[in-house]
Amino acid sequence: MKCSFDFDSTLSLKNVQKFAKRLLKEGVEVWIVTSRASERPNNPDFNKDLFLVSDSLGIPRQQIHFTEHKDKHIFLKYNNFLFHLDDDVI
């Protein structure tokens, strides 16, 4: 069983991180699916905030998917997620 979280204004929030941590403890595979780009030229620390949270929760980096500003539902549709938590309509 796996679920996913958007990062900005979702998993970046402490109360949502607490929920994700609980899911992880229960054995749920937790992913981050974000419309962010994986990198930004001339800014190597662009995703530092995201990686700090994922590392602190224990979400492996291979379970972070950057959609590069494309709609998230395309990735989510074909990867069998139980749910995706987001502050935007996807």
MOCORFEN-V186578 format. One record per pair of residues at least 6 apart in sequence whose ideal C-beta (glycine too) atoms are under 6 Angstrom apart, sorted by the first residue. I is the first residue (numbers start at 1). J is the second residue. D is the distance in Angstrom with one decimal. If there is no record, write none. Layout:
[[I | J | D] [I | J | D]]
This chain:
[[1 | 28 | 5.5] [1 | 82 | 5.5] [2 | 29 | 3.7] [2 | 81 | 5.7] [3 | 28 | 5.9] [3 | 81 | 5.8] [3 | 82 | 5.1] [3 | 83 | 5.1] [4 | 31 | 4.1] [4 | 33 | 4.3] [4 | 81 | 5.1] [4 | 84 | 4.6] [5 | 11 | 4.1] [5 | 32 | 5.8] [5 | 85 | 4.9] [6 | 34 | 5.9] [6 | 86 | 3.9] [7 | 32 | 5.5] [7 | 34 | 4.5] [7 | 50 | 5.1] [9 | 87 | 4.3] [10 | 16 | 5.6] [10 | 85 | 5.8] [10 | 86 | 5.7] [10 | 87 | 5.1] [20 | 30 | 5.4] [20 | 57 | 5.8] [21 | 57 | 5.7] [23 | 30 | 5.6] [24 | 30 | 5.4] [30 | 59 | 5.5] [31 | 63 | 4.6] [32 | 54 | 6.0] [32 | 64 | 4.6] [33 | 65 | 4.8] [33 | 72 | 5.3] [34 | 66 | 6.0] [35 | 67 | 4.9] [35 | 69 | 5.5] [36 | 66 | 5.5] [37 | 68 | 5.2] [38 | 66 | 4.0] [40 | 46 | 4.1] [54 | 64 | 6.0] [65 | 75 | 5.7] [67 | 75 | 6.0] [72 | 90 | 4.8] [73 | 90 | 4.7] [76 | 84 | 5.4]]
